[in-house]
Amino acid sequence: MNRKECTTLAPVAEGDWIADAPGMICPDIAKVRAVYWDDIAGEWVADLQMYSHTGGRRRFEPAVPMESWQRIEKPDFPVSTDMSGFRDWGPYLNYLPAMQATSAEVGA
């Protein structure tokens, strides 16, 4: 079995609010419960508590790859939706810049 060493800092930290990358219609919204390096897949993954755009808890998702997620400010639930009928709340999320450091240990 090939194991891949961690050479980067975690992109998120426990307690961060995150969403699918900007530009997504109806992006998923989640809060990070734990973040850790998957040395078999060679990537950062996180355990996520998923939320609806209204603020209701949905499901728990373990070991989600962090590649396509980005940090956001805590949403002011319920998140507004557009008037197009597609209920696109993505433009109403405040995306944050990528983390420069994290409390998670490299290679943890």
Protein Blocks (a to p, Z undefined) as FASTA:
>chain_A
ZZdddfbdcfbdehiacdddehiahiacdddfbdcddfknopacdddddddfkopacbdc
ehiafklgccdddddddddddfeonopaklmpccddddfbdfbdghZZ
